[in-house]
Structure formats: C-alpha cells, structure tokens
Amino acid sequence: MRKKRGPFLVLKTILITLTSWTFTSCVSTKNAVYFHNVNDTTVQTVNAAFEPVIQKNDVLQITVSSLSPQEAAMYNLPNAGTAPPAMAGAAAGTGFLVDQQGYIQYPVFGAVKAEGLTTKALTDTLRNQFNERRLLLNPVVNVRFLNYRVTVLGEVAKPAVVNVTSEKISILEALGMAGDITVYGKKDNVMLIRDVEGQRTIKRLNLNEGTIFTSPYYFLQPNDIVYVEPNKSKVAGAERSRQVLPVVLSGLSLLVIILDRLVINN
C-alpha cells in the first residue's frame, strides 16, 4: 500500500510547490522600508502649529458659555438637538453646516463666514461679535469639527474611514490606524487626494524618504483620502495566478484521475 500511495505524495508536493510559486512574488526590501535614508542623528522639524482649515460641507460644533448661563443657552440649542426651525443652520441638530457659500447660519448673528478659517480664528470671530454687541458677559466660545475624518484605501491591512477626535492626524498615524501598508503596497508613491476651495488636488508622497516629516502634507486635512497603490509584484502575481492557476489545477486533476486508474488497475 505504501508504494501505491507514492505517486499521490509526489503529486501533493508538486501541487503545494506550484501554488506557493504562483502566489509568491519578489518585493524589494528597500522599497518595503520606511525612511531608509534617515540616520539616528537626523532631526526633522514638524509643523507643530498645524491647524486644519474649515471647508464647505464641514459640520461644526459651537458651544458658548458665560457668567449668564441662561442667556448663553440659546446659542447652544442647535448643538443640543433642540434647534427650532429658525435655526436651520444646524445639521440634524448636532452642529452647524458650512454651506456652499462658505457660511454658517448662527443665532442672532445670521450668516457668519467660516470657510478658510481655522477653528481658532472662527472662535475669535464669534467671541468678538459677542463682545461688540454686548450680548453676553465674558463669553467663552469653543468651535470643533464634527466631521473630521480621513479615508485610507488600497494596499493596507484594514482599509477604513478614520474619525479624528484630536483634530490633528499625520499620514503615518492614519496608515497605522488602517493596519499599516502591506508588503505589496508602494510606499514610495502614496496618493493623497484633497479638496481645496472647490478644486481636487492629487499629491504623490514618498514614505521611503525622510523628507515626509517636513512635507506640508504630513498632517492630513478633514476629508482627505489616502490611497496606497499595489506594487508591480502584487499586480503581476495576481495576473499570473488568474491565468496560470486554473490551467495547473486542471492538469493536476487530470493527472490524479490517471494515477488513480493506474493504481486501481495494478
């Protein structure tokens, strides 16, 4: 019986070898490593003062407090989900939507320009308005994004939409939250898609180089899309698998049938 099983053992070994070869491709070690040209003593300057800029369709949470809580309460109604019809600037009762003209509709103030400002700049604008109109005593204004998120797609372990609560995220953090780039991803040609003032821009980033730390694209803006392309090995391997594997499996199936008949006849 052992001799009769010999052909099947050989066939099994061949099948495993061919399958492994089909799905295995060569990947350059240099291209698979981040920052291969950065030395231990290299010190890079990162834009620590980065602040995201408000854009059309952003949703903002605006909270106001003062020494007169009852007077300040009306300015927080949209954020609490109890906004009356007159406060149509609230998006689903959770915040203020920046319209296509770049404005929010704020109680009492009416249209307030928000597009192009940072949250800090809009905070200062609203606080100054309160003071100039003498509406509140020592008002404290806080503005935050409610829709700060970035999307990571392509050759990463876990493609995802990443919600950002700190209002500051680097491209490396976003990739880390998506499970990192796989060995088949092109680290030297990562695509960043960004909408700025109604125009869509595409920037190619090289994460193999240490210059990413000083790039103006190191920190991501709300609604940025990061796409990691597959390298040639992955594409070639997938194409080779699609073309070769069915032929190999069909041939092996036929060989199994022939060997089985030979064993039975013997």
C-alpha positions as CSV (number, residue, x, y, z in Angstrom):
1,M,0.0,0.0,0.0
2,R,2.9,2.4,0.7
3,K,4.2,2.1,-2.8
4,K,0.8,2.7,-4.3
5,R,0.4,5.9,-2.3
6,G,3.8,7.2,-3.6
7,P,2.5,8.9,-6.7
8,F,-0.1,10.7,-4.6
9,L,2.6,12.0,-2.2
10,V,4.7,13.2,-5.1
11,L,1.6,14.9,-6.7
12,K,0.8,16.6,-3.4
13,T,4.3,18.0,-3.1
14,I,4.1,19.3,-6.7
15,L,0.7,20.9,-6.0
16,I,2.0,22.7,-2.9
17,T,5.1,23.9,-4.7
18,L,3.3,25.3,-7.7
19,T,0.7,27.0,-5.6
20,S,3.3,28.6,-3.5
21,W,5.2,29.8,-6.6
22,T,2.0,31.2,-8.1
23,F,1.3,33.4,-5.1
24,T,4.9,34.4,-4.2
25,S,6.5,37.4,-5.8
26,C,9.7,39.3,-5.2
27,V,9.5,42.6,-3.2
28,S,12.3,45.0,-2.9
29,T,13.5,45.3,0.7
30,K,14.5,48.9,0.1
31,N,11.0,49.8,-1.1
32,A,9.3,48.0,1.8
33,V,11.1,50.0,4.5
34,Y,10.0,53.4,5.8
35,F,12.6,56.3,5.9
36,H,15.6,54.1,4.8
37,N,17.7,57.3,4.4
38,V,17.1,58.7,7.9
39,N,20.0,58.5,10.3
40,D,19.8,58.2,14.1
41,T,21.1,61.7,14.5
42,T,18.7,63.3,11.9
43,V,16.4,65.9,13.5
44,Q,13.5,66.9,11.4
45,T,11.2,69.9,12.0
46,V,7.5,69.1,12.0
47,N,4.8,71.7,11.7
48,A,3.6,71.5,15.3
49,A,1.4,74.6,14.8
50,F,-0.7,72.8,12.1
51,E,-4.4,73.7,12.2
52,P,-7.0,72.3,9.8
53,V,-8.9,74.8,7.7
54,I,-12.7,74.9,7.6
55,Q,-14.2,73.9,4.2
56,K,-17.6,73.8,2.6
57,N,-19.8,71.0,3.9
58,D,-17.9,70.8,7.2
59,V,-20.1,70.4,10.3
60,L,-19.0,72.4,13.3
61,Q,-19.9,72.1,16.9
62,I,-20.1,75.6,18.6
63,T,-20.6,75.8,22.3
64,V,-20.9,79.1,24.2
65,S,-20.8,79.7,28.0
66,S,-20.7,82.9,30.1
67,L,-21.4,84.2,33.6
68,S,-25.1,84.2,32.5
69,P,-25.8,80.6,31.6
70,Q,-29.5,81.2,30.8
71,E,-28.6,83.8,28.2
72,A,-25.9,81.6,26.7
73,A,-28.2,78.6,26.4
74,M,-29.9,79.8,23.2
75,Y,-26.6,79.8,21.4
76,N,-26.1,76.1,22.3
77,L,-29.5,74.9,21.2
78,P,-28.5,73.6,17.8
79,N,-25.7,71.6,19.3
80,A,-28.1,70.0,21.8
81,G,-30.5,68.8,19.1
82,T,-33.4,71.1,20.1
83,A,-33.0,73.8,17.4
84,P,-36.2,75.5,16.4
85,P,-37.0,75.9,12.7
86,A,-35.5,79.4,12.7
87,M,-32.1,77.9,13.4
88,A,-31.9,75.9,10.2
89,G,-28.1,76.2,10.2
90,A,-27.9,73.3,12.5
91,A,-27.1,70.0,10.7
92,A,-29.5,67.4,12.1
93,G,-29.5,69.3,15.4
94,T,-25.9,68.4,16.1
95,G,-23.9,71.3,14.6
96,F,-23.6,74.0,12.1
97,L,-23.2,73.1,8.4
98,V,-20.9,75.2,6.3
99,D,-22.9,76.0,3.2
100,Q,-21.8,76.2,-0.4
101,Q,-21.0,79.9,0.0
102,G,-18.8,79.1,3.0
103,Y,-21.1,80.5,5.7
104,I,-22.8,79.1,8.8
105,Q,-26.2,80.5,9.9
106,Y,-25.7,81.4,13.6
107,P,-28.4,82.5,16.0
108,V,-28.8,86.3,16.2
109,F,-25.6,86.9,14.1
110,G,-27.1,85.5,10.9
111,A,-24.6,84.5,8.2
112,V,-21.0,84.1,9.5
113,K,-18.1,83.4,7.2
114,A,-16.4,80.2,8.2
115,E,-14.7,78.7,5.1
116,G,-11.0,79.3,5.0
117,L,-10.7,79.9,8.8
118,T,-9.3,77.7,11.4
119,T,-11.5,76.7,14.3
120,K,-9.4,79.1,16.5
121,A,-10.0,82.0,14.0
122,L,-13.7,81.3,13.9
123,T,-13.8,81.2,17.7
124,D,-12.1,84.6,17.9
125,T,-14.6,86.0,15.3
126,L,-17.7,84.8,17.3
127,R,-16.2,86.0,20.6
128,N,-15.5,89.4,19.2
129,Q,-19.1,89.6,17.9
130,F,-20.5,88.8,21.3
131,N,-18.3,91.4,22.9
132,E,-19.1,94.1,20.3
133,R,-22.8,93.5,20.5
134,R,-22.7,93.1,24.3
135,L,-24.8,90.0,24.1
136,L,-23.0,88.0,26.8
137,L,-20.8,88.7,29.8
138,N,-17.3,87.3,29.4
139,P,-18.3,84.8,26.7
140,V,-16.3,81.6,26.3
141,V,-16.6,80.1,22.8
142,N,-15.4,76.7,21.6
143,V,-15.5,75.5,18.0
144,R,-14.8,71.9,17.0
145,F,-15.1,69.8,13.9
146,L,-17.8,67.1,14.0
147,N,-16.9,65.5,10.7
148,Y,-13.1,65.4,10.9
149,R,-12.3,62.1,9.2
150,V,-9.9,60.8,6.7
151,T,-10.2,57.7,4.4
152,V,-7.4,55.2,3.9
153,L,-7.7,52.8,0.9
154,G,-5.7,50.4,-1.2
155,E,-2.8,48.1,0.0
156,V,-3.3,48.5,3.7
157,A,-4.2,45.8,6.2
158,K,-7.6,47.3,7.1
159,P,-9.0,50.0,4.7
160,A,-11.0,52.3,6.9
161,V,-12.6,55.7,7.4
162,V,-10.7,57.1,10.4
163,N,-12.5,59.5,12.7
164,V,-10.2,62.1,14.2
165,T,-11.1,63.4,17.7
166,S,-8.0,65.4,18.3
167,E,-8.4,67.5,15.1
168,K,-4.8,66.6,14.2
169,I,-3.6,63.5,12.5
170,S,-0.5,62.7,10.4
171,I,-0.4,60.5,7.4
172,L,1.6,57.9,9.4
173,E,-1.0,57.8,12.2
174,A,-3.7,57.3,9.6
175,L,-1.9,54.5,8.0
176,G,-1.2,52.9,11.4
177,M,-4.9,53.0,12.3
178,A,-5.6,51.2,9.0
179,G,-3.2,48.4,9.9
180,D,-0.2,49.8,8.0
181,I,0.8,49.3,4.4
182,T,1.1,45.7,3.4
183,V,4.4,44.3,1.9
184,Y,2.8,44.7,-1.5
185,G,2.0,48.4,-1.2
186,K,4.0,51.2,-2.9
187,K,5.5,53.2,0.0
188,D,7.3,55.5,-2.5
189,N,4.2,56.5,-4.3
190,V,1.3,57.0,-1.9
191,M,-1.5,59.1,-3.3
192,L,-3.1,61.9,-1.3
193,I,-6.4,63.3,-2.6
194,R,-7.5,66.6,-1.2
195,D,-10.3,69.0,-2.0
196,V,-9.2,72.7,-1.5
197,E,-11.6,75.6,-2.3
198,G,-13.6,73.5,-4.7
199,Q,-10.6,72.1,-6.5
200,R,-9.5,68.5,-6.2
201,T,-5.7,68.1,-5.9
202,I,-3.6,64.9,-6.0
203,K,-0.2,64.7,-4.4
204,R,2.2,61.8,-4.6
205,L,4.2,61.1,-1.4
206,N,7.4,59.1,-0.9
207,L,7.3,57.4,2.5
208,N,10.7,55.8,1.9
209,E,12.3,59.3,2.3
210,G,12.7,61.2,5.5
211,T,11.6,64.4,3.8
212,I,8.0,63.4,4.5
213,F,8.5,64.8,8.0
214,T,8.9,68.3,6.7
215,S,6.2,68.0,3.9
216,P,3.2,70.3,4.1
217,Y,1.2,67.1,3.5
218,Y,2.5,65.3,6.6
219,F,-0.7,66.3,8.5
220,L,-4.0,65.5,6.9
221,Q,-6.9,67.8,6.4
222,P,-10.5,66.8,7.0
223,N,-11.9,64.5,4.3
224,D,-8.5,63.7,2.8
225,I,-8.2,60.4,1.0
226,V,-5.0,58.3,1.2
227,Y,-4.6,55.6,-1.4
228,V,-1.8,53.1,-1.4
229,E,-1.2,51.5,-4.8
230,P,-0.2,47.8,-5.2
231,N,3.3,47.3,-6.5
232,K,4.2,45.5,-9.7
233,S,4.9,42.3,-7.9
234,K,1.3,42.2,-6.5
235,V,-0.3,43.1,-9.8
236,A,1.9,40.6,-11.7
237,G,1.3,37.9,-9.2
238,A,-2.5,38.4,-9.3
239,E,-2.5,38.3,-13.1
240,R,-0.2,35.3,-13.1
241,S,-2.4,33.5,-10.6
242,R,-5.5,34.3,-12.6
243,Q,-4.0,32.9,-15.8
244,V,-1.8,30.0,-14.7
245,L,-3.6,28.5,-11.7
246,P,-6.7,27.3,-13.5
247,V,-4.5,25.5,-16.1
248,V,-2.3,24.0,-13.4
249,L,-5.2,22.8,-11.3
250,S,-7.0,21.3,-14.4
251,G,-3.8,19.5,-15.4
252,L,-3.2,18.2,-11.8
253,S,-6.8,17.0,-11.6
254,L,-6.4,15.0,-14.8
255,L,-3.2,13.6,-13.5
256,V,-4.9,12.5,-10.3
257,I,-7.5,10.7,-12.3
258,I,-4.9,8.9,-14.4
259,L,-2.8,7.9,-11.4
260,D,-5.9,6.7,-9.6
261,R,-6.9,4.5,-12.5
262,L,-3.3,3.1,-12.7
263,V,-3.3,2.2,-9.0
264,I,-6.7,0.5,-9.3
265,N,-5.6,-1.5,-12.3
266,N,-2.4,-2.5,-10.6
